[in-house]
Amino acid sequence: MIKSRALNVKMQEMEDAMLSTMEKCAIDEGWQFDCLIYDGALLRKRANRSASDVAELLGFMSAVIEANHGIQVTLSQKKLRTSGRWFYV
């Protein structure tokens, strides 16, 4: 049981580090996370940016996560019912 708890804690630490990397990438590219949700975030929409710009950002984030953490991930935008203020990534 102790080994499974230790693994759980380590996985949570890794997930947190990758979410922090994602947030830093977003900020560096002029975007803003409004809220972290589970294993993703609400990315604030920008008037001059489209869903294809979000896809480009997510590809950039994936590459940085692989380079910094050694883990290959594929980030994607999810559908979310909102007032239209966010992209869920």
N, C-alpha and C positions, 0 to 999 in steps of 0.2 A: 504494500500500500504506500509506503514512503517513497519508493521509486516513482510511482505514478504521480504522486503529488509534486515531486521534484521536477519531473518532465513537464507537468502542467504549468508550473511556475516559470520554467525556462521558456516554454512556448509563448506564454503571456508576455514575457520580457521581450522576446524577439518580435512579436506582433506590435508591441508598443513602439519599439525602435523603428520598425518599418512604417508605422503610421506617422511617427515624427519626421521621418525622411520624406514621406508624401507631403506633409504639411509644409516643410521647408521648401520643397520643390515648387509647390503652389505659390507660396509667398515670393520666392525668387522670380517666378514667371508672371507676377502681378495678379495672382488669384488669391482668394480668401476662403479658408474653411470656416464655416459658421459653427459646426458641431460635429464631433466624432460620434459615429453610430456603429455599434458592433465592430465589424472589421472594415469599416469605410467611413465616409464623411459626407456632410452636405457642403457642396462647393457652390459658393455664391455666384449666381449668373452675372454676366457682364453684358451691357447693352451692345457692345461692338464685337461680341464673340458668339460662336455657334457651337452646336454639338460636335462638329468636326474639329473645332479648336480644343474641345474637352478631350476628344479621342487622342489628339496629338499630345496634349499634356499627360494623359494617362500612359501613353507609350514612353514618354520621357521619364515619368516616375518609375515605371517598371524597369527601365534600363538602369536608373540610378540605384534602385533597390538591389538589383542583381550585382552591380559593381560594388556597392558598399556593404552588402550583407551576404552576398554569395548565394542568394536564393532567387530562382527564376519564378516570377509571378506574371500573370496577365491581368491587368486591372481593366475594369469595364464600367460603363455607366449603367445604372439600374433604373427601371421605371419607378416613379414615385408620384403619388397624387399630392400636389402642393398648390400653393397660390401662384406658382410660376417663378418663384424667387431663387430656386436652387437646382443644381444638378446633383443627383445622388451618385457618388462614385465609390 
